[in-house]
Amino acid sequence: MSKSKTVTLRGATLHYDDLGPSGGLPVLLIHGHPFDRTLWAPQAVALAGAGYRAITPDLRGYGRSSVTPGKVLLADFADDLAALLDHLGIERAVVGGVSMGGQISMEFQRRHPRRVRALVLSDTSAPAETAEGKEFRNRLADRLLAEGMDGYADEVIDRMLAAYNVAAMPDVAARVLGMMRATDPRGAAAALRGRAERPDYRDTLAAVTAPVLIVVGADDVFTPVADAEAIHRLVPHAALTVVEKAGHLPGAEQPESFNTVLLDFLAAQVTAGG
């Protein structure tokens, strides 16, 4: 199988897990904000058990990876991940992410399209940030630098998870809260400032020919089902699944359902496709 590893590239030290057979189809999963690679632990174990190679990195500024203060663009994250694949000797991979990680996946598709075997887009949105959104993200970055992560984490937990799951799934809520609270505010702020400047990914998605899986929690309030449906309209050949009894993080809230959808997609659309 494998274990946690570290590599320094592009001026950052990245921690990542590399699970499963080295010869398995590589699946790179990208966490959202403000989380770390352990968000994908249930998926990594399931993928490895099914013979895939699951690669789950901590993005720069998150988890155990080094912090780049100031501003980190989604393009920076995407290029970090391309360099990580280079380091691992992987030419092409299934690339997927949740929320900001989904936007990084779209940026990866925009910048490194030949390296994408398939895309997995969970609870994310394609349009560029609005003027109001830019102001909000920059203001939040200022706040996190001033106050730290705890207050923010407490405020958003019942939107990261469906509100009913916070009480019904105390272990999941504690795990998600723990990731948010442990994030370095400098890393979170830098990503917020970069994400505020993200481009519009709709043209990129409309041109995708690789298989695409779109997943969304039925009760996601950050990026609701309508956002997933909008992506589906851009990519008609994509598969869209709505995960019931889940909010913004269906992979954490309903891991068995999410894993079934992901493994079925990989078997039918990617592995079978050669």
FENZIFEN-V962736 format. One record per residue. D_LAST is the distance of its C-alpha to the last C-alpha in whole Angstrom. Layout:
D_LAST
D_LAST
This chain:
24
25
28
29
29
31
31
33
31
32
36
35
34
31
31
27
26
23
22
20
18
18
15
13
11
14
15
18
21
24
27
30
33
35
33
31
28
30
29
26
27
26
22
22
23
21
18
19
20
17
15
14
16
19
21
24
26
30
30
33
36
35
35
36
34
37
39
39
42
42
39
36
34
30
29
31
28
25
26
27
24
22
25
24
20
22
24
21
20
16
15
13
13
13
17
19
23
26
29
29
26
24
26
25
22
23
25
22
20
23
23
20
18
15
15
14
10
12
16
18
21
24
27
28
29
28
32
34
36
40
43
44
41
41
45
44
41
44
47
45
44
47
48
46
47
51
50
47
44
46
48
45
43
45
45
42
40
41
39
36
36
37
41
41
39
41
44
41
39
41
39
36
39
40
37
36
40
40
37
39
42
41
39
41
43
42
39
39
41
39
36
38
40
36
35
38
37
33
32
31
27
27
26
24
22
23
21
17
14
12
12
15
17
21
23
27
30
32
35
34
37
36
32
33
31
32
30
27
28
28
25
24
26
24
21
21
17
17
18
22
23
27
28
31
34
32
33
32
30
28
26
30
32
29
27
26
25
23
21
20
19
17
16
15
13
11
10
10
9
7
6
5
4
0
